[in-house]
């Protein structure tokens, strides 16, 4: 809310439902996915085998860290109906970002093998 006052756009709070949806999407796209992606880049760079299991670990660590930070800053409203969706979106965003980052580092680069009956022209 203080950020809205700072930028002079407190009027958007009048549209409460649309504001909460937009805020959730912004947090998901600007906070949770990039945080998970950075964790996935590091993990994907360090490991090459058994990534499906290993990439879940930094996603869970990021999820726990972001929720601890939220609790420490005092921005938690457990009585709110949005509490469960906030937890769910942070988990999904961190884990999805971690898998995207991890597989971006180890993208399979297999070349096509030329079959004898296949004609190819190289310039």
Backbone bond lengths (Angstrom), bond angles and torsions (degrees), N, CA, C in turn:
res aa  C-N    CA-C-N  psi(-1)  N-CA   C-N-CA  omega(-1)  CA-C   N-CA-C  phi
1 X - - - 1.433 - - 1.525 110.52 -
2 X 1.318 117.86 -36.01 1.455 120.71 -179.46 1.525 111.01 -65.87
3 X 1.311 116.50 -33.36 1.462 119.97 177.02 1.513 111.26 -65.90
4 X 1.328 116.99 -36.92 1.459 120.73 177.93 1.521 110.90 -66.35
5 X 1.317 116.16 -38.68 1.467 119.69 177.53 1.518 109.68 -66.40
6 X 1.335 116.88 -41.44 1.461 121.10 -179.25 1.528 111.52 -60.82
7 X 1.331 116.29 -43.50 1.465 120.04 -178.95 1.528 113.05 -85.37
8 X 1.327 117.69 -3.01 1.453 121.30 176.71 1.515 114.03 74.00
9 X 1.317 116.85 31.65 1.470 119.41 -178.61 1.530 111.09 -126.24
10 X 1.313 116.54 42.64 1.461 121.56 179.81 1.526 110.67 -65.98
11 X 1.299 118.11 -22.45 1.464 122.15 -178.33 1.519 114.17 -61.14
12 X 1.327 117.97 -21.27 1.465 118.97 -179.85 1.516 112.08 -68.87
13 X 1.315 118.09 -17.37 1.459 121.15 178.91 1.528 110.60 -68.00
14 X 1.319 117.90 -19.73 1.456 120.90 176.60 1.526 111.02 -62.17
15 X 1.292 117.08 -29.57 1.459 122.13 176.51 1.525 107.55 -96.79
16 X 1.317 117.29 69.23 1.464 124.16 -168.97 1.521 113.32 -58.29
17 X 1.302 118.34 -46.19 1.463 121.09 -176.54 1.534 111.43 -66.76
18 X 1.321 117.00 -47.24 1.458 120.75 178.86 1.527 110.84 -66.54
19 X 1.338 116.80 -35.43 1.454 120.99 178.89 1.526 111.20 -64.39
20 X 1.329 117.11 -42.71 1.466 119.33 -179.28 1.527 111.17 -69.12
21 X 1.321 117.95 -35.75 1.470 120.38 175.90 1.532 111.11 -66.09
22 X 1.312 116.56 -44.12 1.470 119.92 179.78 1.526 110.88 -66.10
23 X 1.309 117.45 -39.99 1.454 120.62 178.64 1.530 111.05 -63.83
24 X 1.320 116.71 -40.27 1.464 120.43 176.73 1.516 112.60 -63.54
25 X 1.318 116.98 -41.52 1.466 120.33 178.45 1.532 111.85 -67.46
26 X 1.323 116.34 -38.18 1.465 119.66 178.56 1.526 110.27 -66.45
27 X 1.327 117.02 -43.56 1.467 119.89 177.21 1.526 111.22 -61.88
28 X 1.325 116.63 -41.49 1.458 120.77 -179.77 1.525 110.98 -63.64
29 X 1.326 116.68 -46.53 1.456 120.81 -175.70 1.519 114.19 -79.22
30 X 1.320 117.57 -30.86 1.466 119.76 -175.79 1.520 113.38 -103.41
31 X 1.310 117.37 -14.79 1.459 119.54 -177.23 1.505 114.60 -116.14
32 X 1.314 116.35 -59.28 1.460 119.91 -171.34 1.523 112.81 -73.78
33 X 1.323 117.90 -47.93 1.473 119.79 -179.14 1.529 113.24 -62.55
34 X 1.344 119.80 -48.38 1.473 118.38 178.69 1.526 113.56 -63.99
35 X 1.329 117.51 -36.06 1.465 119.65 178.43 1.517 110.46 -63.33
36 X 1.317 116.46 -44.77 1.453 119.95 177.12 1.519 112.06 -66.65
37 X 1.332 116.51 -36.56 1.465 120.75 -178.85 1.531 110.97 -63.56
38 X 1.317 116.98 -41.34 1.465 120.27 179.49 1.523 110.65 -65.96
39 X 1.328 116.83 -42.09 1.461 120.04 175.61 1.514 111.72 -62.77
40 X 1.316 117.04 -37.32 1.458 121.28 178.73 1.513 112.65 -70.33
41 X 1.336 117.06 -34.76 1.469 119.67 177.12 1.518 110.99 -61.04
42 X 1.324 115.66 -45.53 1.457 119.31 -179.57 1.531 110.95 -65.57
43 X 1.309 116.87 -46.89 1.464 120.27 -178.68 1.518 110.84 -66.11
44 X 1.305 117.85 -39.88 1.460 120.94 178.87 1.515 112.28 -66.66
45 X 1.317 116.76 -30.85 1.459 121.14 178.13 1.529 110.38 -72.82
46 X 1.313 117.21 -34.79 1.458 121.61 -176.36 1.532 113.39 -82.80
47 X 1.315 118.23 -29.56 1.468 120.68 -175.97 1.513 110.50 -121.86
48 X 1.306 115.77 150.36 1.456 119.84 176.36 1.514 112.59 -122.27
49 X 1.317 118.58 -29.68 1.454 120.32 -179.45 1.527 110.01 -109.77
50 X 1.316 114.90 155.73 1.460 123.82 178.66 1.532 111.92 59.78
51 X 1.328 116.30 41.79 1.463 120.13 -176.51 1.514 113.71 -71.97
52 X 1.322 118.14 -30.13 1.462 119.01 -177.41 1.525 111.60 -59.52
53 X 1.311 116.26 -35.81 1.464 119.93 179.30 1.523 110.70 -84.01
54 X 1.315 117.20 -44.44 1.464 120.75 -174.32 1.524 113.34 -68.69
55 X 1.325 118.15 -28.67 1.466 119.29 -179.00 1.522 112.22 -75.46
56 X 1.321 117.84 -16.92 1.461 119.64 176.73 1.526 111.39 -71.93
57 X 1.336 116.80 -25.22 1.464 120.37 -177.01 1.536 112.27 -66.93
58 X 1.354 120.46 -52.11 1.474 117.42 177.77 1.524 112.95 -66.96
59 X 1.318 117.55 -26.56 1.464 119.60 175.28 1.522 111.33 -65.12
60 X 1.344 116.15 -42.53 1.462 120.23 177.91 1.530 111.13 -69.20
61 X 1.319 116.87 -38.55 1.466 120.07 178.10 1.524 110.45 -63.43
62 X 1.325 117.50 -43.62 1.460 120.87 177.49 1.513 112.43 -63.86
63 X 1.331 116.66 -38.82 1.460 121.70 178.05 1.529 110.53 -62.64
64 X 1.324 116.16 -46.65 1.467 120.39 179.99 1.528 110.52 -65.69
65 X 1.328 116.90 -43.15 1.463 120.42 -178.60 1.520 111.89 -63.63
66 X 1.315 117.43 -42.43 1.467 119.61 -177.71 1.526 110.77 -69.51
67 X 1.339 117.48 -31.99 1.463 119.46 177.30 1.522 111.84 -75.21
68 X 1.332 117.61 -35.72 1.470 120.05 175.26 1.526 109.81 -64.73
69 X 1.323 116.80 -42.10 1.458 120.64 177.97 1.526 111.34 -62.36
70 X 1.312 116.94 -40.02 1.457 120.80 178.25 1.518 111.00 -64.33
71 X 1.341 117.26 -41.40 1.464 120.66 178.93 1.530 110.23 -66.93
72 X 1.330 117.40 -42.40 1.462 120.17 -179.25 1.520 112.55 -65.62
73 X 1.315 117.29 -33.07 1.462 120.32 178.20 1.524 112.28 -78.55
74 X 1.326 117.13 -11.06 1.452 121.01 176.98 1.503 114.04 80.21
75 X 1.310 118.35 23.29 1.463 121.24 -178.77 1.524 112.86 -97.64
76 X 1.317 118.26 24.73 1.453 121.44 -176.82 1.516 109.43 -103.78
77 X 1.304 115.91 129.09 1.449 122.09 174.03 1.522 106.79 -121.84
78 X 1.331 116.40 91.92 1.455 121.67 -174.95 1.526 111.16 -66.14
79 X 1.307 117.67 -29.28 1.456 121.44 -178.75 1.524 112.38 -74.09
80 X 1.303 117.16 -13.48 1.458 121.36 -177.49 1.526 110.96 -72.60
81 X 1.304 116.04 150.18 1.466 120.16 176.69 1.526 111.03 -75.66
82 X 1.311 117.04 -15.33 1.456 121.37 179.88 1.528 112.48 -85.41
83 X 1.326 118.33 -4.10 1.459 121.90 -176.48 1.535 110.97 -63.16
84 X 1.316 117.40 -46.68 1.471 120.56 -178.64 1.521 111.03 -65.72
85 X 1.320 117.67 -40.00 1.459 119.47 179.65 1.526 110.98 -69.81
86 X 1.326 117.74 -31.54 1.471 120.64 176.33 1.519 110.42 -64.80
87 X 1.314 116.84 -44.12 1.465 121.40 178.23 1.525 109.59 -63.63
88 X 1.320 117.12 -45.35 1.461 120.90 -178.39 1.528 111.50 -63.10
89 X 1.327 117.60 -45.84 1.461 120.37 -178.22 1.522 112.27 -67.28
90 X 1.325 118.05 -35.30 1.454 118.67 177.40 1.520 110.95 -68.55
91 X 1.327 118.04 -37.37 1.468 120.73 177.04 1.518 111.14 -65.90
92 X 1.318 116.40 -48.32 1.470 120.64 -179.65 1.527 110.86 -63.16
93 X 1.322 117.54 -42.94 1.460 120.96 -178.93 1.515 112.86 -64.92
94 X 1.324 117.32 -43.97 1.460 119.83 -179.94 1.517 112.31 -67.69
95 X 1.317 117.26 -43.96 1.464 119.77 -178.74 1.531 110.88 -69.47
96 X 1.329 117.36 -42.53 1.472 119.72 178.65 1.524 111.17 -64.57
97 X 1.320 117.55 -42.03 1.458 120.58 177.25 1.513 112.31 -63.38
98 X 1.336 116.75 -37.62 1.457 120.31 178.70 1.522 111.14 -65.25
99 X 1.312 117.20 -43.57 1.464 119.63 178.65 1.525 111.23 -66.33
100 X 1.321 117.52 -38.68 1.468 120.22 177.42 1.522 111.16 -63.89
101 X 1.316 117.02 -43.43 1.464 120.59 179.09 1.512 112.67 -68.11
102 X 1.322 117.04 -41.10 1.457 120.81 -179.20 1.511 113.22 -65.90
103 X 1.314 116.22 -42.02 1.460 118.94 179.54 1.528 112.00 -79.33
104 X 1.330 117.85 -18.51 1.465 119.61 174.39 1.525 110.33 -68.56
105 X 1.326 116.82 -32.61 1.463 120.26 179.05 1.521 112.26 -75.00
106 X 1.317 117.67 -28.25 1.461 121.66 -176.27 1.526 111.24 -121.21
107 X 1.296 115.66 45.42 1.461 119.72 -179.98 1.525 108.67 -66.25
108 X 1.329 117.37 127.76 1.474 118.06 -178.26 1.524 110.89 -66.23
109 X 1.317 115.04 131.57 1.458 119.83 -179.81 1.527 108.39 -123.04
110 X 1.297 114.45 76.98 1.448 119.87 179.53 1.520 108.96 -97.58
111 X 1.295 115.15 132.18 1.460 119.38 177.88 1.522 109.07 -87.87
112 X 1.301 114.42 149.51 1.467 118.56 177.35 1.512 109.80 -73.02
113 X 1.309 113.98 134.76 1.451 118.08 175.43 1.523 108.08 -85.37
114 X 1.314 115.01 137.27 1.457 118.72 -179.29 1.524 109.25 -81.02
115 X 1.306 115.30 128.11 1.463 119.29 176.64 1.530 108.57 -87.56
116 X 1.343 117.63 154.99 1.465 120.10 -175.96 1.531 113.28 -60.94
117 X 1.313 118.23 -30.22 1.453 120.20 -177.83 1.526 112.74 -89.60
118 X 1.300 117.86 2.84 1.454 121.85 -177.03 1.513 109.92 -98.02
119 X 1.309 116.10 132.77 1.460 121.99 -178.44 1.523 108.51 -101.52
120 X 1.322 117.64 127.24 1.455 120.31 177.68 1.527 109.05 -131.54
121 X 1.315 113.52 143.33 1.458 120.89 -179.00 1.536 107.25 -115.51
122 X 1.332 115.86 128.35 1.448 120.22 177.34 1.516 109.26 -114.35
123 X 1.296 117.20 135.90 1.468 121.24 -179.60 1.484 109.86 -104.93
